[in-house]
Amino acid sequence: MIEPVNAGNIEEVLPLIRRYQAFYGITSIDDEKNRKFFSQFGTSSEKGCLFAYREAGTIVGFATLFFCYASSITAKVAVMNDLYTEEGFRGNGIGRSLILHCEAYGKSQGAVRLQWVTASDNRLAKALYESMGAEQSNWDFFTYKS
């Protein structure tokens, strides 16, 4: 079952956020900073929403959806910035369910498409995206650190 994350369940999601960040090599993980940052997203926020996947009473996955605008298509876009499923639950359709939920929620908020990035070596995630018919962009992703 997918549910929006709010003050009532954010504490259940924070350990998953920590593991997600560790997966991507983040070494300075700060639970209080995560709590403050992720609490700003919800169904009443124009910035985006954080969704959790609950199975048998336990949250085992999450996705974060941000909204932005693409001037090339002059439209609102939903960006799935994070997608994570606990290791023991992968391959059971949770990631697929979260992606479809994010797409539907984005459309309900006026977004014309759902887009995301992943690490180039994240083969498991790429296999999921390709199985869903997602198209890999030909754009290169850059990061500037000042």
N, C-alpha and C positions, 0 to 999 in steps of 0.2 A: 504494500500500500504506500502511495506517495502522499506526503504531507508537507505543507510549508513549514519552514523552521521559524520559530518565534521564541519569546522569552520562556515559554513552557517546555521547550525541548532543545534549546541551544546547547545545554550542557551535555546532552547525549551525542551531539554531533562533533563537539570539539575534539574528542580523541581521534575521530576519523580524519578531521582536518589536519591534525598533527601527523598522522601516518601518511596522508596524501602529500604533505609538504616534505616529509622525510623521503618519500619515494622520489621526489624531484630534487633531492640533494640540498634542501634548505637546512642550514645548520643552526640558525639563530631563531628557533621556533619559540614564540611567546604566546602562551594561552590567553593571557589577558588582552593582548593586542588582537589576537584572533577573535575573541569574544566581542570586543568593541567593533572591529571591522565587519564581521559577518552579521552582527545584529542590525546593521543599517539596511539590510535587504529583507523584504517581506512583501506580502500581497498588497500592503498599503503604500509601498515605496515606488516612486517613479524610477529609481536607480536600477531596480532589479529584484530578484527573489532567490532565496536559498531553499532548495527542496531536499527532503530526506526520504529515503526508502526504508520502510519498516517491515520486517518479516518476523513473525512469531514474537512480537512485542519488542524486538530489538532493532535499532537503526543500523543498517548494514551498508548503506550507500548514500551519497549525496551529489547534488549538482548545483552549481551557482550560475545564475543567469543575470547578465548585465544588459542594459540597453544603451545603445549609442546610435549615431547617425552616419550613413555613408553618403558622402557628397557625390560619388560617382553615379549612384542610382537615386539620389535625393530621397532617401527613405530611412525610416527607423529600422534598426537591425538588432536582433537578439544575439548576444554573444554568450555561449556556454563556456564560461571561463574555467570551470572546474567540473570534473566528473570522476567519481571515485566509488569503487565497490570493494568491500573487504575481501581479502584474498580467498578465503574459504567459500565465498558466495559468487565468485566470478564464473561466467559461463552459464548462468541461470536466467538470463534475460533482464537482469536488474539495470544494467547500463542502457540497454535498448529502451526499456520502459522510461527511464529518466530522460533520455534524449527525446523521445516522442512527447513526453509531458512538457519538456521545455519548449519544444516546437509549438505545441498547442497553446501553451501559456503565452509565449511570445506573440503569436498571431492574435490572441485575444486582447493583447495590449497594443496592437497596431504594428508590430514588426513584420516586415515582408519576407524575412529569411532568418534562419538560424545558422550561425557559423561558429567555428572554434579552431583552436590549434592544439597540437600535441607534440611531444618530443619525437624526433625523427626515428629514434630507436624503440619506440613503444609499439612493438609489433602486435601485441594482443589487442590494444585499443584500435589500431589501424584496421585489423581484421574485422572488428565489430563495425566500424564506420563503413568499410567497403561492403560488408554483407547487407547493410541497410540502404545501399545505393548512394551514399554520400560521395560527393566529388571532391577530389583533392585540388586545391587551388594552385595556380601557377605563380602566385605571388610569393615573394620572399619576405620572411619575417625578420625585422631588425630590432635591436634594443640599443638605446643610447644611454650611457651612464655618465652623468656629469659630476 
